[in-house]
Amino acid sequence: MTTALYLPEENIDMIAATSVLQQQAADIRTRTINWASYMQSQMISQEDYQSISALDKSRAAYLTQNSTQVVKTLLNLVSHLSKDSTIQYILVLVDDLLQEDRSRVDLFHETSGKLKQCVWGPFLNLLNRQDGFIVNMSSRILAKFACWGHETMPKADLNFYLQFLKDQLATNNNEYIQSVARCLQMMLRVDDYRFAFVSVDGISTLIRILSTRVNFQVQYQLIFCLWVLTFNPLLAAKMNKFSVIPILADILSDCAKEKVTRIILAVFRNLIEKPEDTSVAKDHCIAMVQCKVLKQLSILEQRRFDDEDITADVEYLSEKLQNSVQDLSSFDEYATEVRSGRLEWSPVHKSAKFWRENAQRLNEKNYELLRILVHLLETSTDAIILSVACFDIGEYVRHYPRGKHVLEQLGGKQIVMQHLGHEDPNVRYEALLAVQKLMVHNWEYLGKQLEKENENQKQGAAPISGKA
């Protein structure tokens, strides 16, 4: 049985009547299909002909008396006919039947079981068609079969379908993107399907699309998908590994639509409330502070909202983030900045005291922060991020005696040296400083020796020899 998260329907943005799919469906409903010609050419049986003709004439009355036959006929037609216009008509008919009464989903499941047919197969096959309407209406029907009945979608079919949705979301200029997102909104309300979506790299896809310019409706729908994922405590704990907080913080700062603001605040609240490990919730608070969410909350506090949820979430988040600021150590702040991937010249980087006290902490969690710095040097194209990462790596090596060895093991030395030829002069400069620190075996020892030598020279004494 599918375990759906209960959410009020009004909070789920149904496909607007103006969406491409709905506009086309309205036109398709007005068609008249010549079922007699299909029977005469023996493409459908007498039984199916009578059933579909009666359904066309008097849907409600015929369906009540002959529900099993109707399901049997519709599955037969969708499986064996091929003409686009006819398949479109059948799909609209199936979708309308399900939309009118959700319990009919179980009727489809039960009837296909009795007939020893697979209810999923015919509609999954239609996802491979060229016609966009057929593909997306089949997808919509599959989502209803998967979410509104007592049967869950089998694992192999589920992975195929979620991969399909993910690929459709990522397709450039997909005119059906709202319909695709709507299917995903439905699927992710079911806890059984959430981990399957994560396993096909779904969260990364949502974040990648949200980091581009998409219209506010799609923005809302994709953030809604993130929101329902965060109701699972394990997923809520992992969510910011995908940079969810920085991306949503950026959208919040530019956001003009109240419903987008509401859904972002709801995600942020879940990221604090849902993880079972309090240290994860604390990290999420710090990440929000780092991404200037407190500033946005103070702006929102000045506005008047019709939606009470927004006001409540703003108050909740403001309190939590204010508390986290008071508890924030400089290392917490630094670690959050590194994990966000958005390095900037914040005061902590240039603090000698910070590096003396904390350089060794870059070794924690199997060198997590050091690995991120190396990864940023490898992948970032931002000159400030590259400059700060080079500087931090240099300071780590300078203050941690085994730093040079560790960095070589992680392949970081080679990557720093590659930036000696970077086009940006600041990156070149910081890379050169880092390389110099890497080349000195004992920076502190050398520094003390130089200090003594300078002192001796001032006092007129002979300089210290190179021998230890």
Secondary structure, 3 states (H helix, E strand, C coil): CCCECCCCHHHCCCCCCCCHHHHHHHHHHCCCCCHHHHHHCCCCCHHHHHHHHHHHHCHHHHHHHCHHHHHHHHHHHHHHCCCHHHHHHHHHHHHHHHHHCCCHHHHHHHHHHHCCCCCHHHHHHHCCCCCHHHHHHHHHHHHHHHHHCCCCCCHHHHHHHHHHHHHHHHCCCCCCHHHHHHHHHHHCCEHHHHHHHHHCCHHHHHHHHHCCCCCHHHHHHHHHHHHHHCCCHHHHHHHHHHCHHHHHHHHHHHCCCHHHHHHHHHHHHHHHHCCCCHHHHHHHHHHHHHCCHHHHHHHHHCCCCCCHHHHHHHHHHHHHHHHHHHHCCHHHHHHHHHHHCCCCCCHHHHCHHHHHHHHHHHHHHHHHHHHHHHHHHHHCCCHHHHHHHHHHHHHHHHHCCCHHHHHHHCCHHHHHHHHHHCCCHHHHHHHHHHHHHHHCCCHHHHHHHHHHHHHHHHCCCCCCCCCC
